[in-house]
Amino acid sequence: MKKLAEWRIKTKKDWILAFLFTALMVYVVAVRFFHWKILNFMQKFMPDKMSTMNLPEGYGTVLFCALGMAVITMAVLALEHQKKKYIAAAGLAGFLIADCALGGFVLHCRLIVQRGYEEPAASAWIALRDENENVNLASGDETLARLQMLAFSLERQPAERQAELKKLVREGKQARSFVWFSFPEKYFHGYDPIFNIEEGLIYMDRGDQNMVFYKDNGFIECVEELKNTMIEKK
């Protein structure tokens, strides 16, 4: 019993060490066991033209750790019969940190995606599945510039059609073509959006079975022209 008594939290230093150790354990649990669940949750706040492949990580972990530590701290303060204002302050602090993490995530994502509208892509890899051909386009290529302009002008299909189109693509199981743009790293993150073409439909696989379909604005025609050019060169 003496040994157990020696391990009791007595001083302010003990409380600080206990808090830091608990925070570390919460972080380890979040990263080790809830990494993908956190990513899937943060996916709900991604802007258009972004997938989990391009998702800036870290924000979700901070958000969940802040909320987790807030709950633990509030519980400990309640067990120690601390004043309600201290308990409320702990909850408010955790909420504010989580809110800042979410706000930072949304802003970071928008900055990353905005590059597709404002900056030329460094390159693009076009996979033409019908011809079993791959084409690489470098910055400065007119076809690349046109594809990028069309890709980032795509508008979503109506919400009521999204589920219907998703089912159509899954049941068809046809070979798909895709255009994979690549932008150099900026804002501490790269950006490599992939636009798929299948069954005459354009979509982006955002991760966790979340597919977003777009209305064709000439994007498929541009890819077809590139395919025909490849056939003529053979």
CYANA upper distance limits for C-alpha pairs under 8 A (distance plus 0.5 A):
  1 MET  CA      5 ALA  CA      6.67
  2 LYS  CA      6 GLU  CA      6.77
  3 LYS  CA      7 TRP  CA      7.29
  4 LEU  CA      8 ARG  CA      7.42
  9 ILE  CA     14 ASP  CA      5.87
  9 ILE  CA     15 TRP  CA      6.81
  9 ILE  CA     18 ALA  CA      8.47
 10 LYS  CA     14 ASP  CA      6.75
 10 LYS  CA     15 TRP  CA      8.05
 11 THR  CA     15 TRP  CA      7.06
 12 LYS  CA     16 ILE  CA      6.82
 13 LYS  CA     17 LEU  CA      6.72
 14 ASP  CA     18 ALA  CA      6.54
 15 TRP  CA     19 PHE  CA      6.53
 16 ILE  CA     20 LEU  CA      6.71
 17 LEU  CA     21 PHE  CA      6.57
 18 ALA  CA     22 THR  CA      6.56
 19 PHE  CA     23 ALA  CA      6.61
 20 LEU  CA     24 LEU  CA      6.69
 21 PHE  CA     25 MET  CA      6.79
 22 THR  CA     26 VAL  CA      6.65
 22 THR  CA     69 MET  CA      8.37
 23 ALA  CA     27 TYR  CA      6.68
 23 ALA  CA     65 CYS  CA      7.90
 23 ALA  CA     69 MET  CA      7.04
 24 LEU  CA     28 VAL  CA      6.71
 25 MET  CA     29 VAL  CA      6.65
 26 VAL  CA     30 ALA  CA      6.61
 26 VAL  CA     65 CYS  CA      6.64
 26 VAL  CA     68 GLY  CA      7.61
 26 VAL  CA     69 MET  CA      7.89
 27 TYR  CA     31 VAL  CA      6.67
 27 TYR  CA     61 THR  CA      7.78
 27 TYR  CA     65 CYS  CA      6.54
 28 VAL  CA     32 ARG  CA      6.28
 29 VAL  CA     33 PHE  CA      6.10
 29 VAL  CA     34 PHE  CA      7.58
 30 ALA  CA     34 PHE  CA      5.45
 30 ALA  CA     35 HIS  CA      6.71
 30 ALA  CA     61 THR  CA      7.05
 30 ALA  CA     64 PHE  CA      7.94
 30 ALA  CA     65 CYS  CA      7.67
 31 VAL  CA     35 HIS  CA      5.43
 31 VAL  CA     61 THR  CA      7.57
 34 PHE  CA     38 ILE  CA      6.48
 35 HIS  CA     39 LEU  CA      6.85
 35 HIS  CA     61 THR  CA      8.32
 36 TRP  CA     40 ASN  CA      6.61
 37 LYS  CA     41 PHE  CA      6.67
 38 ILE  CA     42 MET  CA      6.69
 38 ILE  CA     60 GLY  CA      6.41
 38 ILE  CA     61 THR  CA      7.54
 38 ILE  CA     64 PHE  CA      8.45
 39 LEU  CA     43 GLN  CA      6.62
 39 LEU  CA     52 THR  CA      7.76
 39 LEU  CA     57 GLU  CA      8.38
 39 LEU  CA     60 GLY  CA      7.42
 40 ASN  CA     44 LYS  CA      7.73
 40 ASN  CA    207 GLY  CA      8.40
 40 ASN  CA    208 ASP  CA      7.24
 41 PHE  CA     45 PHE  CA      8.49
 42 MET  CA     46 MET  CA      7.51
 42 MET  CA     60 GLY  CA      6.83
 43 GLN  CA     51 SER  CA      8.18
 43 GLN  CA     52 THR  CA      7.21
 45 PHE  CA    106 VAL  CA      7.15
 46 MET  CA     50 MET  CA      6.96
 46 MET  CA     51 SER  CA      8.10
 46 MET  CA    106 VAL  CA      7.31
 46 MET  CA    109 CYS  CA      7.15
 47 PRO  CA    106 VAL  CA      8.23
 47 PRO  CA    109 CYS  CA      7.32
 47 PRO  CA    110 ARG  CA      7.00
 47 PRO  CA    113 VAL  CA      8.16
 48 ASP  CA    113 VAL  CA      8.48
 49 LYS  CA    113 VAL  CA      7.27
 49 LYS  CA    152 PHE  CA      8.19
 49 LYS  CA    193 PRO  CA      7.45
 49 LYS  CA    204 MET  CA      7.94
 50 MET  CA     54 ASN  CA      6.95
 50 MET  CA     55 LEU  CA      7.90
 50 MET  CA    109 CYS  CA      8.41
 50 MET  CA    113 VAL  CA      7.25
 50 MET  CA    193 PRO  CA      7.10
 50 MET  CA    206 ARG  CA      7.09
 51 SER  CA     55 LEU  CA      6.90
 51 SER  CA    193 PRO  CA      7.81
 51 SER  CA    204 MET  CA      8.23
 51 SER  CA    205 ASP  CA      7.28
 51 SER  CA    206 ARG  CA      4.39
 51 SER  CA    207 GLY  CA      6.64
 52 THR  CA    206 ARG  CA      6.36
 52 THR  CA    207 GLY  CA      6.09
 53 MET  CA    192 ASP  CA      8.46
 53 MET  CA    206 ARG  CA      8.26
 53 MET  CA    207 GLY  CA      8.11
 54 ASN  CA    189 HIS  CA      8.50
 54 ASN  CA    190 GLY  CA      7.53
 54 ASN  CA    191 TYR  CA      6.27
 54 ASN  CA    192 ASP  CA      7.10
 54 ASN  CA    193 PRO  CA      7.93
 55 LEU  CA    109 CYS  CA      7.76
 56 PRO  CA    105 PHE  CA      7.88
 56 PRO  CA    108 HIS  CA      8.04
 56 PRO  CA    109 CYS  CA      7.66
 56 PRO  CA    189 HIS  CA      7.37
 57 GLU  CA     61 THR  CA      8.34
 58 GLY  CA     62 VAL  CA      6.76
 59 TYR  CA     63 LEU  CA      6.66
 59 TYR  CA    101 ALA  CA      5.84
 59 TYR  CA    102 LEU  CA      7.16
 59 TYR  CA    104 GLY  CA      7.93
 59 TYR  CA    105 PHE  CA      6.38
 60 GLY  CA     64 PHE  CA      6.72
 60 GLY  CA    101 ALA  CA      7.74
 60 GLY  CA    102 LEU  CA      7.84
 61 THR  CA     65 CYS  CA      6.45
 62 VAL  CA     66 ALA  CA      6.44
 62 VAL  CA     98 ALA  CA      7.36
 62 VAL  CA    101 ALA  CA      6.98
 63 LEU  CA     67 LEU  CA      6.88
 63 LEU  CA     97 ILE  CA      7.51
 63 LEU  CA     98 ALA  CA      4.71
 63 LEU  CA     99 ASP  CA      7.87
 63 LEU  CA    101 ALA  CA      6.17
 63 LEU  CA    102 LEU  CA      7.34
 64 PHE  CA     68 GLY  CA      6.44
 64 PHE  CA     98 ALA  CA      7.62
 65 CYS  CA     69 MET  CA      6.43
 66 ALA  CA     70 ALA  CA      6.56
 66 ALA  CA     94 GLY  CA      5.48
 66 ALA  CA     95 PHE  CA      7.72
 66 ALA  CA     97 ILE  CA      6.75
 66 ALA  CA     98 ALA  CA      6.23
 67 LEU  CA     71 VAL  CA      6.81
 67 LEU  CA     94 GLY  CA      5.84
 67 LEU  CA     95 PHE  CA      6.90
 67 LEU  CA     98 ALA  CA      7.03
 68 GLY  CA     72 ILE  CA      6.81
 69 MET  CA     73 THR  CA      6.37
 69 MET  CA     94 GLY  CA      7.57
 70 ALA  CA     74 MET  CA      6.53
 70 ALA  CA     90 ALA  CA      6.33
 70 ALA  CA     91 GLY  CA      5.67
 70 ALA  CA     93 ALA  CA      7.87
 70 ALA  CA     94 GLY  CA      5.39
 70 ALA  CA     95 PHE  CA      8.16
 71 VAL  CA     75 ALA  CA      6.67
 71 VAL  CA     91 GLY  CA      7.42
 72 ILE  CA     76 VAL  CA      6.72
 73 THR  CA     77 LEU  CA      6.61
 73 THR  CA     87 ILE  CA      8.26
 73 THR  CA     90 ALA  CA      7.10
 74 MET  CA     78 ALA  CA      6.59
 74 MET  CA     87 ILE  CA      5.63
 74 MET  CA     88 ALA  CA      8.12
 74 MET  CA     90 ALA  CA      6.65
 74 MET  CA     91 GLY  CA      7.05
 75 ALA  CA     79 LEU  CA      6.72
 76 VAL  CA     80 GLU  CA      6.66
 77 LEU  CA     81 HIS  CA      6.71
 77 LEU  CA     82 GLN  CA      5.82
 77 LEU  CA     86 TYR  CA      8.12
 77 LEU  CA     87 ILE  CA      6.62
 78 ALA  CA     82 GLN  CA      6.40
 78 ALA  CA     87 ILE  CA      7.45
 82 GLN  CA     86 TYR  CA      7.29
 82 GLN  CA     87 ILE  CA      7.71
 83 LYS  CA     87 ILE  CA      7.24
 84 LYS  CA     88 ALA  CA      6.58
 85 LYS  CA     89 ALA  CA      6.49
 86 TYR  CA     90 ALA  CA      6.74
 87 ILE  CA     91 GLY  CA      6.96
 88 ALA  CA     92 LEU  CA      6.59
 89 ALA  CA     93 ALA  CA      6.52
 90 ALA  CA     94 GLY  CA      6.81
 91 GLY  CA     95 PHE  CA      6.69
 92 LEU  CA     96 LEU  CA      6.58
 93 ALA  CA     97 ILE  CA      6.73
 94 GLY  CA     98 ALA  CA      6.66
 95 PHE  CA     99 ASP  CA      6.49
 96 LEU  CA    100 CYS  CA      6.59
 97 ILE  CA    101 ALA  CA      6.70
 98 ALA  CA    102 LEU  CA      6.75
 99 ASP  CA    103 GLY  CA      6.59
100 CYS  CA    104 GLY  CA      6.45
101 ALA  CA    105 PHE  CA      6.61
102 LEU  CA    106 VAL  CA      6.79
103 GLY  CA    107 LEU  CA      6.73
104 GLY  CA    108 HIS  CA      6.49
105 PHE  CA    109 CYS  CA      6.63
106 VAL  CA    110 ARG  CA      6.76
107 LEU  CA    111 LEU  CA      6.77
108 HIS  CA    112 ILE  CA      6.79
108 HIS  CA    187 TYR  CA      8.11
109 CYS  CA    113 VAL  CA      6.72
110 ARG  CA    114 GLN  CA      6.36
111 LEU  CA    115 ARG  CA      7.38
111 LEU  CA    187 TYR  CA      8.02
112 ILE  CA    186 LYS  CA      8.09
112 ILE  CA    187 TYR  CA      7.58
112 ILE  CA    189 HIS  CA      7.91
112 ILE  CA    190 GLY  CA      8.17
112 ILE  CA    191 TYR  CA      7.06
113 VAL  CA    117 TYR  CA      8.10
113 VAL  CA    191 TYR  CA      7.92
114 GLN  CA    118 GLU  CA      6.87
115 ARG  CA    119 GLU  CA      5.66
115 ARG  CA    120 PRO  CA      8.43
116 GLY  CA    120 PRO  CA      7.65
116 GLY  CA    121 ALA  CA      7.69
116 GLY  CA    148 GLN  CA      7.90
116 GLY  CA    152 PHE  CA      7.07
117 TYR  CA    149 MET  CA      8.08
117 TYR  CA    152 PHE  CA      6.77
120 PRO  CA    139 SER  CA      7.45
120 PRO  CA    145 ALA  CA      7.48
120 PRO  CA    148 GLN  CA      8.28
120 PRO  CA    183 PHE  CA      8.40
121 ALA  CA    139 SER  CA      6.70
121 ALA  CA    144 LEU  CA      8.39
121 ALA  CA    145 ALA  CA      8.32
121 ALA  CA    148 GLN  CA      7.94
121 ALA  CA    181 PHE  CA      6.95
121 ALA  CA    182 SER  CA      6.35
121 ALA  CA    183 PHE  CA      5.57
121 ALA  CA    184 PRO  CA      8.43
122 ALA  CA    138 ALA  CA      6.74
122 ALA  CA    139 SER  CA      5.35
122 ALA  CA    181 PHE  CA      8.27
122 ALA  CA    182 SER  CA      6.27
122 ALA  CA    183 PHE  CA      5.72
122 ALA  CA    184 PRO  CA      7.05
123 SER  CA    136 ASN  CA      7.71
123 SER  CA    137 LEU  CA      6.01
123 SER  CA    138 ALA  CA      4.90
123 SER  CA    139 SER  CA      5.88
123 SER  CA    144 LEU  CA      8.04
123 SER  CA    181 PHE  CA      6.55
123 SER  CA    182 SER  CA      5.86
123 SER  CA    183 PHE  CA      7.67
124 ALA  CA    136 ASN  CA      6.34
124 ALA  CA    137 LEU  CA      5.68
124 ALA  CA    138 ALA  CA      7.13
124 ALA  CA    144 LEU  CA      7.36
124 ALA  CA    179 VAL  CA      7.16
124 ALA  CA    180 TRP  CA      5.86
124 ALA  CA    181 PHE  CA      4.82
124 ALA  CA    182 SER  CA      6.40
125 TRP  CA    134 ASN  CA      7.47
125 TRP  CA    135 VAL  CA      6.31
125 TRP  CA    136 ASN  CA      5.17
125 TRP  CA    137 LEU  CA      6.96
125 TRP  CA    179 VAL  CA      6.39
125 TRP  CA    180 TRP  CA      5.55
125 TRP  CA    181 PHE  CA      7.05
126 ILE  CA    134 ASN  CA      6.13
126 ILE  CA    135 VAL  CA      5.52
126 ILE  CA    136 ASN  CA      6.81
126 ILE  CA    137 LEU  CA      8.43
126 ILE  CA    177 SER  CA      7.91
126 ILE  CA    178 PHE  CA      6.31
126 ILE  CA    179 VAL  CA      5.03
126 ILE  CA    180 TRP  CA      6.75
127 ALA  CA    132 ASN  CA      7.99
127 ALA  CA    133 GLU  CA      6.59
127 ALA  CA    134 ASN  CA      5.00
127 ALA  CA    135 VAL  CA      6.96
127 ALA  CA    177 SER  CA      5.75
127 ALA  CA    178 PHE  CA      5.87
127 ALA  CA    179 VAL  CA      7.08
128 LEU  CA    132 ASN  CA      6.25
128 LEU  CA    133 GLU  CA      5.63
128 LEU  CA    134 ASN  CA      6.44
128 LEU  CA    135 VAL  CA      8.33
128 LEU  CA    176 ARG  CA      8.22
128 LEU  CA    177 SER  CA      5.46
128 LEU  CA    178 PHE  CA      7.61
128 LEU  CA    227 LYS  CA      7.35
129 ARG  CA    133 GLU  CA      6.97
129 ARG  CA    175 ALA  CA      6.56
129 ARG  CA    176 ARG  CA      6.33
129 ARG  CA    177 SER  CA      5.63
130 ASP  CA    175 ALA  CA      7.83
130 ASP  CA    176 ARG  CA      8.46
130 ASP  CA    177 SER  CA      8.17
131 GLU  CA    227 LYS  CA      8.25
137 LEU  CA    141 ASP  CA      6.98
137 LEU  CA    143 THR  CA      8.36
137 LEU  CA    144 LEU  CA      6.66
138 ALA  CA    144 LEU  CA      7.81
139 SER  CA    144 LEU  CA      7.66
139 SER  CA    145 ALA  CA      8.42
140 GLY  CA    144 LEU  CA      7.95
140 GLY  CA    145 ALA  CA      7.73
141 ASP  CA    145 ALA  CA      6.89
142 GLU  CA    146 ARG  CA      6.70
143 THR  CA    147 LEU  CA      6.56
143 THR  CA    222 CYS  CA      8.43
144 LEU  CA    148 GLN  CA      6.59
145 ALA  CA    149 MET  CA      6.67
146 ARG  CA    150 LEU  CA      6.70
146 ARG  CA    222 CYS  CA      8.41
147 LEU  CA    151 ALA  CA      6.43
147 LEU  CA    219 PHE  CA      7.05
147 LEU  CA    222 CYS  CA      7.35
147 LEU  CA    223 VAL  CA      8.35
148 GLN  CA    152 PHE  CA      6.65
148 GLN  CA    181 PHE  CA      8.37
149 MET  CA    153 SER  CA      6.73
150 LEU  CA    154 LEU  CA      6.87
150 LEU  CA    217 ASN  CA      7.28
150 LEU  CA    218 GLY  CA      7.48
150 LEU  CA    219 PHE  CA      6.13
151 ALA  CA    195 PHE  CA      8.05
151 ALA  CA    219 PHE  CA      7.08
153 SER  CA    217 ASN  CA      8.28
154 LEU  CA    214 TYR  CA      6.50
154 LEU  CA    215 LYS  CA      6.84
154 LEU  CA    216 ASP  CA      7.41
154 LEU  CA    217 ASN  CA      7.01
155 GLU  CA    214 TYR  CA      5.93
155 GLU  CA    215 LYS  CA      6.18
156 ARG  CA    212 VAL  CA      7.72
156 ARG  CA    213 PHE  CA      6.40
156 ARG  CA    214 TYR  CA      4.70
156 ARG  CA    215 LYS  CA      6.46
157 GLN  CA    161 ARG  CA      7.03
157 GLN  CA    162 GLN  CA      7.10
157 GLN  CA    213 PHE  CA      6.19
157 GLN  CA    214 TYR  CA      5.44
157 GLN  CA    215 LYS  CA      6.02
158 PRO  CA    162 GLN  CA      7.21
159 ALA  CA    163 ALA  CA      8.45
160 GLU  CA    164 GLU  CA      8.22
161 ARG  CA    165 LEU  CA      6.64
162 GLN  CA    166 LYS  CA      6.62
162 GLN  CA    212 VAL  CA      7.34
162 GLN  CA    213 PHE  CA      6.83
163 ALA  CA    167 LYS  CA      6.76
164 GLU  CA    168 LEU  CA      6.83
165 LEU  CA    169 VAL  CA      6.77
165 LEU  CA    213 PHE  CA      7.86
166 LYS  CA    170 ARG  CA      6.81
166 LYS  CA    211 MET  CA      7.33
166 LYS  CA    213 PHE  CA      8.42
167 LYS  CA    171 GLU  CA      6.58
168 LEU  CA    172 GLY  CA      6.54
169 VAL  CA    173 LYS  CA      6.86
169 VAL  CA    174 GLN  CA      8.22
169 VAL  CA    198 GLU  CA      7.54
169 VAL  CA    199 GLU  CA      7.49
172 GLY  CA    199 GLU  CA      8.20
174 GLN  CA    198 GLU  CA      7.30
174 GLN  CA    199 GLU  CA      7.57
175 ALA  CA    198 GLU  CA      7.46
176 ARG  CA    196 ASN  CA      7.22
176 ARG  CA    197 ILE  CA      6.14
176 ARG  CA    198 GLU  CA      5.26
176 ARG  CA    199 GLU  CA      8.32
177 SER  CA    196 ASN  CA      6.43
177 SER  CA    197 ILE  CA      5.61
177 SER  CA    198 GLU  CA      7.09
178 PHE  CA    194 ILE  CA      7.15
178 PHE  CA    195 PHE  CA      6.00
178 PHE  CA    196 ASN  CA      4.72
178 PHE  CA    197 ILE  CA      6.18
179 VAL  CA    194 ILE  CA      6.19
179 VAL  CA    195 PHE  CA      5.76
179 VAL  CA    196 ASN  CA      7.02
180 TRP  CA    192 ASP  CA      7.12
180 TRP  CA    193 PRO  CA      6.45
180 TRP  CA    194 ILE  CA      4.88
180 TRP  CA    195 PHE  CA      6.98
181 PHE  CA    192 ASP  CA      5.83
181 PHE  CA    193 PRO  CA      6.09
181 PHE  CA    194 ILE  CA      6.89
182 SER  CA    191 TYR  CA      6.71
182 SER  CA    192 ASP  CA      5.02
182 SER  CA    193 PRO  CA      7.59
183 PHE  CA    190 GLY  CA      6.82
183 PHE  CA    191 TYR  CA      5.80
183 PHE  CA    192 ASP  CA      6.69
184 PRO  CA    190 GLY  CA      6.33
184 PRO  CA    191 TYR  CA      7.62
185 GLU  CA    189 HIS  CA      5.62
185 GLU  CA    190 GLY  CA      4.55
185 GLU  CA    191 TYR  CA      7.49
186 LYS  CA    190 GLY  CA      6.67
194 ILE  CA    204 MET  CA      6.91
194 ILE  CA    205 ASP  CA      8.36
195 PHE  CA    202 ILE  CA      7.26
195 PHE  CA    203 TYR  CA      6.44
195 PHE  CA    204 MET  CA      5.71
196 ASN  CA    201 LEU  CA      8.46
196 ASN  CA    202 ILE  CA      6.08
196 ASN  CA    203 TYR  CA      5.77
196 ASN  CA    204 MET  CA      6.50
196 ASN  CA    205 ASP  CA      8.41
197 ILE  CA    201 LEU  CA      5.98
197 ILE  CA    202 ILE  CA      5.20
197 ILE  CA    203 TYR  CA      7.13
197 ILE  CA    220 ILE  CA      7.85
198 GLU  CA    202 ILE  CA      7.16
200 GLY  CA    220 ILE  CA      8.11
201 LEU  CA    213 PHE  CA      7.74
201 LEU  CA    214 TYR  CA      8.00
201 LEU  CA    215 LYS  CA      8.41
201 LEU  CA    216 ASP  CA      8.01
202 ILE  CA    213 PHE  CA      6.25
202 ILE  CA    214 TYR  CA      5.98
202 ILE  CA    215 LYS  CA      7.60
202 ILE  CA    216 ASP  CA      7.30
202 ILE  CA    220 ILE  CA      8.33
203 TYR  CA    211 MET  CA      7.02
203 TYR  CA    212 VAL  CA      5.84
203 TYR  CA    213 PHE  CA      4.66
203 TYR  CA    214 TYR  CA      6.32
204 MET  CA    211 MET  CA      6.18
204 MET  CA    212 VAL  CA      5.83
204 MET  CA    213 PHE  CA      7.11
205 ASP  CA    209 GLN  CA      7.71
205 ASP  CA    210 ASN  CA      6.58
205 ASP  CA    211 MET  CA      5.00
205 ASP  CA    212 VAL  CA      7.07
206 ARG  CA    210 ASN  CA      5.85
206 ARG  CA    211 MET  CA      6.27
206 ARG  CA    212 VAL  CA      7.75
207 GLY  CA    211 MET  CA      7.90
216 ASP  CA    220 ILE  CA      7.30
218 GLY  CA    222 CYS  CA      6.76
219 PHE  CA    223 VAL  CA      6.98
220 ILE  CA    224 GLU  CA      6.61
221 GLU  CA    225 GLU  CA      6.63
222 CYS  CA    226 LEU  CA      6.90
223 VAL  CA    227 LYS  CA      6.75
224 GLU  CA    228 ASN  CA      6.66
225 GLU  CA    229 THR  CA      6.71
226 LEU  CA    230 MET  CA      6.86
227 LYS  CA    231 ILE  CA      6.87
228 ASN  CA    232 GLU  CA      6.72
229 THR  CA    233 LYS  CA      6.86
230 MET  CA    234 LYS  CA      7.14
